[in-house]
């Protein structure tokens, strides 16, 4: 690729996209960095710790939590306590309004004492989420708008690294800010060097956001290459109700799932919302893809087991899209890189606008200096 081509076509495309969309891209990045601390920022995060003693049954936890749930709401998920002192969190949802939201009820797993409630679908953090993922709206069209902003961010990451990629013998100039750089030169080097070191993180975070915005499209495309759609809500098998039979209760389903992988920690229990749905039990360690066990409550057996050890490389990548995007997987190092990547669009916007203004001022000064000899004294 010629230097002239990089300096004209790619540069103009990069400047056009960055200049026109710098503000929404900066907002999306900054709100994404804030959302990484959503658990810590949620009201009531500092609940008192659970009392010592053995945990009671999950069925008993559901019965205890019902007293604090709004009328008409049904239990949809249980987030199990993992370590000593953790509270159990039970989510109740409105069957008339499927999707995210509802109310989470926290209780002591040993005494079943209620410790607080939270509505994930309300509050300023939820508005931050809609601003980040849905362009400030609450419908699917907004999610697609956010996805196209992710496409733009991918294009900026690719064009930026191509322009910054060093020619032979100029690696140091692309990787570090030169000593003594000032003004426009300093801003340009900072812009390029930071982009050089973080372009891959920006590309991964942006592309995973695009994937999450258009899941049907990308998973259908992946399916043509033999990659399964492993989203729990899509991959769950159907079960057939048995007339006259009593469905397996929550604790029985958990026992079956844990028996399949006794080496793993129980994380979450997805409760059936219809008679043809199985229990969905998630097992695993923090920052790792979970093992998902689907339990048929009518046949009282495991209907399916999704173990990441059996995934293909492509399936592991597609199943990791959420963790790649929100920094929840792969340890604190990746979380820190994702947090920094959310700050970079604002940094690039500020430095880019500053460079543009300085360049205009320098160009005007250069034109005045060229015209000065042509103007007669006293004119």
Number of C-alpha atoms within 10 A of each C-alpha: 6 6 9 10 11 16 11 11 11 18 16 13 15 19 18 13 14 21 14 10 15 21 15 17 24 20 19 25 23 21 21 24 22 17 18 19 12 16 11 11 13 16 16 14 12 9 13 14 13 22 17 13 11 10 18 13 13 20 13 14 24 23 12 17 23 16 11 16 20 13 9 10 16 18 23 18 22 23 18 19 19 15 9 13 16 19 25 24 26 26 26 25 23 18 14 8 9 9 10 10 16 23 23 24 24 25 26 23 26 18 16 22 15 18 17 16 19 18 16 16 15 12 12 10 20 17 17 21 21 20 21 25 26 22 22 16 17 14 11 13 13 19 23 18 18 27 24 16 21 25 18 20 25 21 18 24 22 17 21 22 19 15 18 19 17 15 10 6 7 10 12 11 16 22 19 15 19 14 7 7 13 11 10 17 15 17 20 17 20 21 22 23 21 17 22 21 14 17 21 16 19 26 20 17 25 26 22 23 24 26 20 21 23 17 14 12 12 15 19 14 12 16 12 9 10 12 18 18 19 17 12 16 9 8 13 21 15 13 19 13 17 12 7 6 10 12 16 16 15 21 13 17 26 21 11 19 25 18 11 13 16 12 11 15 19 22 18 22 24 19 20 18 15 9 14 14 19 26 27 25 26 25 24 18 14 14 13 15 19 21 22 23 28 29 28 26 27 19 16 15 15 17 17 16 17 17 15 16 10 9 15 13 12 14 17 16 14 22 20 17 20 17 19 23 25 19 22 18 19 15 12 12 11 18 20 13 15 25 21 17 24 24 19 20 24 20 16 21 19 17 18 19 15 16 19 15 13 16 13 12 12 13 12 12 12 12 11 11 11 10 10 11 9 8 8 7 7 4 4
